[in-house]
Amino acid sequence: MGQLSEGLDKVEQALRLRAMTPEFEIILRLYERGPTPSAALRAASRASSAAFSLILKRLVAVDILQVEHGSADRRVRKYDLTGWANDVMDAYAQESAQHVPRRQQG
């Protein structure tokens, strides 16, 4: 996993809550790893199989993900972020990398 997802995993463990939605898990994984076959995305997701399929369809429909069929086997689909979604994640990564001082107790 990448730095961004590892940081969120630590938050989830420390606070004992779910910080990431299945949609954001998929988006973050694609941002960190690039084009990924659907089977590998499913294996890394905490969503059920039915929910996972619906999430992928919804993210493609709203132009967050793009899908490419394999040239050797058309059943194999690779997903990746669209250009604008990648730009949004670039901005998130840059913002997350900046040090944000802790809010002062008042």
N, C-alpha and C positions, 0 to 999 in steps of 0.2 A: 504494500500500500504506500501511497505517497504521504508527504508531510501533512497536507491538509486533512486527509481522512484519518490519519493516525491521531492527530490532535483532537478531532471530534470523537474518535473512539475512546480516548482517555477521559474526555468530559463525560461521556455516557457511563463509563465504568465508575468514575469517581462519584457522580451524582446519582447513579443507579436509575437512570432514565434514558429514554430514547431521544437523542438530539437530532437524528437524521431521519427524514422520511425515506421510504423506498425509492421515490422519484429522485431525491437528491443523492442517494447512494449511487444510483445508476449514472447520473450526470457527473458526479465527482470521479467515479471510477473511469469513465470515458475521458474526462479531462486529464486525469493523471496517466492513463495508459494508452490513449488513442483508440483507433478502431478495434472493436472487440466482437468476437462471435457471440451470438445470443446465448449459446449454451454456457460460455464462460461468465457472461453477465449474470445469468440466472444462478449459477453456482455461488457467486459472490454476494447475491442479494438475499436479504432476509424476508422478502415477500413470498407469499405462496405462489405456486405455479400459475394459478388462475389470475391472481392479482398482477403478477409479473407481466403476463401477456397483455393485459389491459393497460398497464402503465406504459409499455413500449408503444402500443398503438396510439395512446393519447399523446405521448411525447413526440411521435412522428407527425401526428395530425396538427399539432400546434407549432411545428417547425423548430423544435428544439433538437430532435434527433433526425439523422438521415440514415437510410439503410442501403446497403449494397449487397447484392446477391453474388455468391461465389462464381467464378468463371468455370471452374472444374465441376462444381456441384451446386446447382441453383437452389437447392434446399438450404444450403449454408448461408446464413445472413450475418453480415457484420454491421454493427451500429457504430455511429460516431456522432459527435456534436456538430450541429450546423455552424456556419461561420459566426453568426451573431451570438449564438449560445456560448461558443468558445470565447468570444470577446467579453461577455458577461462574466465568465469564470476567470478570465485573465484579470479583470478588475477586482474580483473577489479575492484572488490569490495575492495580488499586490496589496490590497487593503489589509488582509490578514497578516501579511508579513511585517507591516509597520507595528511598532510598539504602541500600544494604547495604554496610557497610565490608568491604574486602578482608580475607580471613583473614590473620592475621599468621604470618609464617614463624617457626618455632620451633626 
